[in-house]
Amino acid sequence: MAQSDLFQIENEIAWEHPDEKIQRQIYGYDDKIMLVKAKFEKGGVGQIHKHPHSQVTYVESGTFEMHIGDEIRIIKKGDGYYVPPEVLHDCVCLEDGLLIDVFSPLREDFI
């Protein structure tokens, strides 16, 4: 079973660059759960996709146009959302921001 260290220190975690305007840090995880920070620059696009994981996200900062299934909402600091498994979703960053994602089970494609 893959798992992370017990503690994750922000300035010791490398930022990955999955896109020109998106960065992410992988925090704690085991085979059942994973925490990820995703930093977006204005204009960054989380491309439409789906995955077998449940996802819960908290908007730490910024403003995003979020599409989940057939619903579209503008979300900002303090908001959150849930994406059920296998539901298409994407987002567009309207104002620089940071999302805190939790996946269950872990996103093996991220490690």
For each residue, the residues with C-beta under 8 A, 3 or more apart:
1: 30 31
2: 29 30 31 106 108 111
3: 29 30 31
4: 8 26 27 28 29 30
5: 8
6:
7:
8: 4 5 12 13 27 28
9: 12 13
10: 13 25
11:
12: 8 9
13: 8 9 10 25 26 27
14: 25
15: 23 24 25 39
16: 23 24 25 26
17: 20 22 23
18: 22 23 24
19: 22 44 45
20: 17 44
21: 40 41 42 43 44 45 93
22: 17 18 19 38 39 40 41 44 46
23: 15 16 17 18 38 39
24: 15 16 18 36 37 38 39 110
25: 10 13 14 15 16 36 37
26: 4 13 16 29 34 35 36 110 111
27: 4 8 13 34 35 36 37
28: 4 8 33 34 35
29: 2 3 4 26 33 34 35 106 111
30: 1 2 3 4 33 106
31: 1 2 3 105 106
32: 104 105 106
33: 28 29 30 102 103 104 105 106
34: 26 27 28 29 102 103 104 105 106 107 110
35: 26 27 28 29 100 101 102
36: 24 25 26 27 100 101 102 103 107 110
37: 24 25 27 60 98 99 100 101
38: 22 23 24 46 98 99 100 101
39: 15 22 23 24 97 98
40: 21 22 44 46 62 64 91 93 96 97 98 99
41: 21 22 44 93 96
42: 21 93 94 95 96
43: 21 92 93
44: 19 20 21 22 40 41 92 93
45: 19 21 90 91 92 93
46: 22 38 40 49 89 90 91 92
47: 90
48: 67 88 89 90
49: 46 88 89 90
50: 86 87 88 89
51: 55 85 86 103 107
52: 85 86
53: 85 103 104 105 106 107
54: 82 83 84 85 103 104
55: 51 82 83 89 101 102 103
56: 80 81 82 83 101 102
57: 80 81 82 83 99 100 101 102
58: 79 80 99 100
59: 62 64 75 76 77 78 79 80 97 98 99 100
60: 37 77 97 98 99 100
61: 77 96 97 98
62: 40 59 76 77 93 94 95 96 97 98 99
63: 74 75 76 77 93 94 95 97
64: 40 59 74 75 76 91 92 93 94 97 99
65: 72 73 74 91 92 94
66: 72 73 74 75 81 89 90 91
67: 48 71 72 88 89 90 91
68: 71 81 83 87 88 89
69: 87 88 89
70:
71: 67 68
72: 65 66 67
73: 65 66 81
74: 63 64 65 66 94
75: 59 63 64 66 79 80 81
76: 59 62 63 64 79 95
77: 59 60 61 62 63 97
78: 59
79: 58 59 75 76
80: 56 57 58 59 75
81: 56 57 66 68 73 75
82: 54 55 56 57
83: 54 55 56 57 68 87 89
84: 54 87
85: 51 52 53 54
86: 50 51 52
87: 50 68 69 83 84
88: 48 49 50 67 68 69
89: 46 48 49 50 55 66 67 68 69 83
90: 45 46 47 48 49 66 67
91: 40 45 46 64 65 66 67
92: 43 44 45 46 64 65
93: 21 40 41 42 43 44 45 62 63 64 96 97
94: 42 62 63 64 65 74
95: 42 62 63 76
96: 40 41 42 61 62 93
97: 39 40 59 60 61 62 63 64 77 93
98: 37 38 39 40 59 60 61 62
99: 37 38 40 57 58 59 60 62 64
100: 35 36 37 38 57 58 59 60
101: 35 36 37 38 55 56 57
102: 33 34 35 36 55 56 57
103: 33 34 36 51 53 54 55 106 107
104: 32 33 34 53 54
105: 31 32 33 34 53
106: 2 29 30 31 32 33 34 53 103 110 111
107: 34 36 51 53 103 110 111
108: 2 111
109:
110: 24 26 34 36 106 107
111: 2 26 29 106 107 108
